[in-house]
Amino acid sequence: MSEAIIQKGEVTWNTAEQHFCIDGDLTLATVVDVMAQAEPLFVNAAEMVVDLANVTRSDSAGLAILIEWMRVAAAANKKISFQNVPKQMMAIAGTTGLDKILPLKK
């Protein structure tokens, strides 16, 4: 029986594209670390555009962090949007009705 390998989530700032990139897993096992990485980066951003194209695996905790980032952005009076949201996350969002409130960038 093989064990799943957890790919640590990482948050980086893409200067050329002016957005945040999330790489790796966005799961219960990684969201606390991802949140800690994102917090100091979000402070200096005028707008929070979060690219999820490189998220390899996600679960409901991954969706919860998006909702938390929406709260952080609102508290700081900043716009936030998410792009390239993985199908797995959108399926969970659709089941819970959160797909209707996520600010998706097309």
LOVO-631032 format. One record per residue: residue number from 1; x negated, y, z negated of N, C-alpha, C in turn; residue in one letter. Coordinates in pm, whole numbers. Atoms other than C-alpha are relative to their C-alpha. Layout:
<atoms>
+------+--------+--------+--------+--------+--------+--------+--------+--------+--------+------+
| resi |   n_xx |   n_yy |   n_zz |  ca_xx |  ca_yy |  ca_zz |   c_xx |   c_yy |   c_zz | resn |
+------+--------+--------+--------+--------+--------+--------+--------+--------+--------+------+
|  NUM |      X |      Y |      Z |      X |      Y |      Z |      X |      Y |      Z |    A |
...
+------+--------+--------+--------+--------+--------+--------+--------+--------+--------+------+
</atoms>
This chain:
<atoms>
+------+--------+--------+--------+--------+--------+--------+--------+--------+--------+------+
| resi |   n_xx |   n_yy |   n_zz |  ca_xx |  ca_yy |  ca_zz |   c_xx |   c_yy |   c_zz | resn |
+------+--------+--------+--------+--------+--------+--------+--------+--------+--------+------+
|    1 |    -84 |   -116 |      0 |      0 |      0 |      0 |    -89 |    124 |      0 |    M |
|    2 |     84 |   -119 |     -8 |   -151 |    333 |    104 |     68 |    116 |    -70 |    S |
|    3 |    -51 |   -118 |     68 |   -112 |    654 |    -90 |     -2 |    117 |     96 |    E |
|    4 |     -2 |   -120 |    -82 |    -15 |    980 |     75 |   -113 |     92 |    -44 |    A |
|    5 |    108 |    -96 |     29 |   -301 |   1225 |     98 |     62 |    139 |     -5 |    I |
|    6 |    -52 |   -136 |     15 |   -211 |   1569 |    -32 |   -101 |     96 |     61 |    I |
|    7 |     85 |    -99 |    -63 |   -350 |   1840 |    189 |     26 |    132 |    -69 |    Q |
|    8 |    -14 |   -122 |     77 |   -407 |   2143 |    -30 |     47 |    115 |     88 |    K |
|    9 |    -49 |   -117 |    -72 |   -210 |   2446 |     84 |    -97 |    115 |    -14 |    G |
|   10 |     91 |   -114 |      1 |   -408 |   2755 |    173 |     68 |    120 |     64 |    E |
|   11 |    -57 |   -123 |    -50 |   -304 |   3115 |    229 |   -115 |     88 |     49 |    V |
|   12 |    100 |    -90 |    -56 |   -508 |   3340 |    458 |     68 |    118 |     67 |    T |
|   13 |    -50 |   -119 |    -69 |   -465 |   3685 |    612 |    -62 |      1 |    139 |    W |
|   14 |     45 |     -7 |   -138 |   -488 |   3700 |    991 |     -1 |    147 |     40 |    N |
|   15 |     13 |   -142 |    -28 |   -620 |   4048 |   1062 |     48 |     35 |    141 |    T |
|   16 |    -37 |    -28 |   -139 |   -570 |   4030 |   1439 |    152 |     -1 |     19 |    A |
|   17 |   -145 |     13 |    -16 |   -205 |   3921 |   1413 |     79 |     74 |   -109 |    E |
|   18 |    -63 |    -71 |    112 |   -134 |   4114 |   1090 |    108 |    -83 |    -69 |    Q |
|   19 |    -93 |     82 |     76 |     33 |   3824 |    912 |    -76 |   -100 |    -87 |    H |
|   20 |     55 |    102 |     88 |    -24 |   3563 |    645 |     19 |   -135 |     66 |    F |
|   21 |     -7 |    136 |    -53 |    -96 |   3206 |    752 |     -1 |    -98 |   -116 |    C |
|   22 |     -4 |    106 |    100 |     -1 |   2908 |    540 |    -44 |   -128 |     70 |    I |
|   23 |     54 |    123 |    -57 |   -202 |   2594 |    614 |     10 |   -112 |   -102 |    D |
|   24 |     -4 |    116 |     88 |   -158 |   2245 |    472 |    139 |    -27 |    -53 |    G |
|   25 |   -127 |     40 |     59 |    114 |   2104 |    250 |     61 |    114 |    -80 |    D |
|   26 |    -76 |    -95 |     80 |    383 |   2322 |     97 |    105 |    -83 |    -74 |    L |
|   27 |    -80 |     97 |     75 |    520 |   2076 |   -158 |    -10 |     28 |   -149 |    T |
|   28 |      5 |    -13 |    145 |    578 |   2039 |   -529 |   -143 |     -8 |    -53 |    L |
|   29 |    139 |     18 |     45 |    213 |   1932 |   -561 |    -89 |    120 |     32 |    A |
|   30 |     88 |   -108 |    -44 |     80 |   2250 |   -395 |     53 |    142 |    -22 |    T |
|   31 |    -56 |   -135 |      1 |    320 |   2542 |   -443 |    -55 |     91 |   -109 |    V |
|   32 |     55 |    -86 |    107 |    176 |   2667 |   -772 |   -132 |     62 |     46 |    V |
|   33 |    128 |    -50 |    -50 |   -169 |   2698 |   -614 |     21 |     98 |    116 |    D |
|   34 |    -29 |    -90 |   -113 |    -28 |   2854 |   -295 |     53 |    133 |    -50 |    V |
|   35 |    -54 |   -124 |     57 |    167 |   3109 |   -500 |   -112 |     84 |    -61 |    M |
|   36 |    113 |    -71 |     62 |   -149 |   3201 |   -693 |    -90 |     63 |    106 |    A |
|   37 |     81 |    -54 |   -109 |   -340 |   3249 |   -367 |     69 |    117 |     68 |    Q |
|   38 |    -75 |   -101 |    -73 |    -65 |   3457 |   -207 |     17 |    130 |    -76 |    A |
|   39 |    -31 |   -118 |     82 |      0 |   3694 |   -495 |    -94 |    118 |     23 |    E |
|   40 |     87 |   -117 |    -20 |   -314 |   3912 |   -463 |     -2 |     49 |    145 |    P |
|   41 |     -2 |    -40 |   -140 |   -289 |   3913 |    -83 |    125 |     83 |     31 |    L |
|   42 |   -126 |    -70 |    -26 |     75 |   4027 |    -84 |      0 |    141 |    -56 |    F |
|   43 |      1 |   -131 |     64 |      0 |   4323 |   -311 |    -39 |    110 |     97 |    V |
|   44 |     51 |   -103 |    -90 |   -188 |   4512 |    -40 |     69 |      5 |    136 |    N |
|   45 |    -67 |      5 |   -130 |     39 |   4422 |    252 |    117 |     97 |      5 |    A |
|   46 |   -113 |    -90 |    -17 |    277 |   4687 |    382 |    126 |    -78 |     34 |    A |
|   47 |   -110 |     89 |    -38 |    496 |   4414 |    531 |    -50 |   -142 |    -12 |    E |
|   48 |     40 |    139 |     21 |    493 |   4044 |    457 |     57 |    -87 |    112 |    M |
|   49 |    -37 |     93 |   -107 |    504 |   3834 |    775 |    -77 |   -129 |    -29 |    V |
|   50 |     61 |    127 |     41 |    440 |   3469 |    685 |     17 |   -101 |    112 |    V |
|   51 |      1 |     99 |   -108 |    343 |   3223 |    959 |    -18 |   -140 |    -59 |    D |
|   52 |      0 |    135 |     56 |    422 |   2862 |    870 |    -35 |   -106 |    104 |    L |
|   53 |     29 |     94 |   -110 |    301 |   2702 |   1197 |    -93 |   -113 |    -42 |    A |
|   54 |     98 |    101 |     38 |     21 |   2512 |   1022 |     36 |    -75 |   -128 |    N |
|   55 |    -46 |     79 |    115 |    229 |   2368 |    738 |     14 |   -144 |     48 |    V |
|   56 |      1 |    140 |    -43 |    173 |   1994 |    762 |    112 |    -82 |    -62 |    T |
|   57 |   -107 |     72 |     68 |    436 |   1879 |    512 |     66 |     96 |    -96 |    R |
|   58 |    -71 |    -87 |     94 |    705 |   2049 |    307 |    115 |    -77 |    -63 |    S |
|   59 |   -115 |     57 |     68 |    983 |   1969 |     65 |     81 |    115 |    -58 |    D |
|   60 |    -84 |   -106 |     56 |   1241 |   2161 |   -138 |    -81 |    103 |    -77 |    S |
|   61 |     87 |    -96 |     70 |    961 |   2321 |   -343 |    -60 |     99 |     99 |    A |
|   62 |     50 |    -89 |   -105 |    821 |   2462 |    -19 |    105 |    103 |     38 |    G |
|   63 |   -108 |    -93 |    -28 |   1158 |   2617 |     55 |     19 |     97 |   -116 |    L |
|   64 |    -15 |    -85 |    118 |   1178 |   2749 |   -300 |   -104 |    112 |     -4 |    A |
|   65 |    102 |   -105 |      1 |    851 |   2938 |   -257 |     34 |    110 |    101 |    I |
|   66 |    -45 |   -103 |    -95 |    996 |   3115 |     48 |    102 |     92 |    -66 |    L |
|   67 |   -100 |    -79 |     72 |   1289 |   3226 |   -166 |    -68 |     89 |   -105 |    I |
|   68 |     75 |    -79 |     99 |   1046 |   3341 |   -437 |    -71 |    117 |     67 |    E |
|   69 |     67 |   -108 |    -73 |    848 |   3541 |   -180 |    100 |    106 |     44 |    W |
|   70 |   -103 |    -98 |    -34 |   1173 |   3705 |    -70 |     29 |     88 |   -121 |    M |
|   71 |    -24 |    -76 |    123 |   1230 |   3808 |   -434 |   -115 |     97 |    -27 |    R |
|   72 |    119 |    -84 |     21 |    873 |   3941 |   -463 |      2 |    120 |     95 |    V |
|   73 |     -6 |   -107 |   -100 |    913 |   4142 |   -142 |    108 |    102 |    -36 |    A |
|   74 |   -109 |    -92 |     37 |   1247 |   4289 |   -256 |    -40 |     85 |   -119 |    A |
|   75 |     42 |    -74 |    119 |   1100 |   4388 |   -593 |   -103 |    108 |     34 |    A |
|   76 |    103 |    -97 |    -41 |    815 |   4569 |   -413 |     48 |     89 |    115 |    A |
|   77 |    -57 |    -77 |   -112 |   1048 |   4725 |   -152 |    -77 |    -21 |    130 |    N |
|   78 |     71 |     35 |   -122 |    866 |   4543 |    128 |     87 |    -90 |     86 |    K |
|   79 |    -69 |     92 |    -91 |   1004 |   4373 |    435 |    -77 |   -131 |      1 |    K |
|   80 |     62 |    132 |    -12 |    939 |   4001 |    464 |     70 |    -76 |    112 |    I |
|   81 |    -58 |     89 |   -101 |    989 |   3758 |    749 |    -87 |   -125 |     10 |    S |
|   82 |     68 |    128 |    -16 |    897 |   3398 |    821 |      6 |    -40 |    146 |    F |
|   83 |      1 |     47 |   -138 |    791 |   3262 |   1156 |    -56 |   -141 |      6 |    Q |
|   84 |     44 |    138 |    -22 |    731 |   2912 |   1288 |     32 |    -90 |   -120 |    N |
|   85 |    -42 |     82 |    113 |    926 |   2753 |   1002 |     14 |   -145 |     48 |    V |
|   86 |     -7 |    140 |    -42 |    880 |   2373 |   1025 |    143 |    -54 |      0 |    P |
|   87 |   -133 |     61 |    -12 |   1182 |   2166 |   1129 |     45 |    -61 |   -132 |    K |
|   88 |    -32 |     64 |    128 |   1166 |   1978 |    798 |     56 |    103 |    -99 |    Q |
|   89 |    -48 |   -104 |     91 |   1207 |   2303 |    602 |    135 |     54 |     46 |    M |
|   90 |   -127 |    -51 |    -51 |   1485 |   2426 |    830 |    113 |    -99 |    -24 |    M |
|   91 |   -103 |    100 |     29 |   1670 |   2097 |    781 |     47 |     11 |   -144 |    A |
|   92 |    -36 |    -17 |    142 |   1659 |   2142 |    403 |     78 |    130 |    -17 |    I |
|   93 |    -68 |   -129 |     10 |   1758 |   2508 |    441 |    142 |    -10 |     55 |    A |
|   94 |   -132 |     16 |    -58 |   2050 |   2409 |    664 |     94 |    -76 |    -90 |    G |
|   95 |    -81 |     80 |     92 |   2174 |   2152 |    416 |     46 |     82 |   -120 |    T |
|   96 |    -30 |    -79 |    120 |   2167 |   2404 |    131 |     67 |    134 |     32 |    T |
|   97 |    -57 |   -128 |    -39 |   2296 |   2702 |    331 |   -100 |    115 |     -5 |    G |
|   98 |    100 |   -105 |      9 |   1972 |   2893 |    278 |    -47 |     49 |    138 |    L |
|   99 |     38 |    -42 |   -135 |   1915 |   2906 |    655 |     67 |    131 |     39 |    D |
|  100 |    -74 |   -122 |    -32 |   2166 |   3191 |    661 |    -60 |    124 |    -63 |    K |
|  101 |     60 |   -116 |     66 |   1959 |   3413 |    431 |   -148 |     16 |     27 |    I |
|  102 |    144 |    -11 |    -27 |   1603 |   3338 |    542 |    -24 |    104 |    111 |    L |
|  103 |     31 |    -99 |   -104 |   1460 |   3638 |    731 |   -101 |    -60 |     99 |    P |
|  104 |     85 |     66 |    -97 |   1326 |   3457 |   1037 |    -43 |     97 |    109 |    L |
|  105 |     54 |    -85 |   -106 |   1102 |   3636 |   1286 |     -6 |    -84 |    126 |    K |
|  106 |     -3 |     76 |   -125 |   1154 |   3528 |   1643 |   -111 |     38 |     91 |    K |
+------+--------+--------+--------+--------+--------+--------+--------+--------+--------+------+
</atoms>
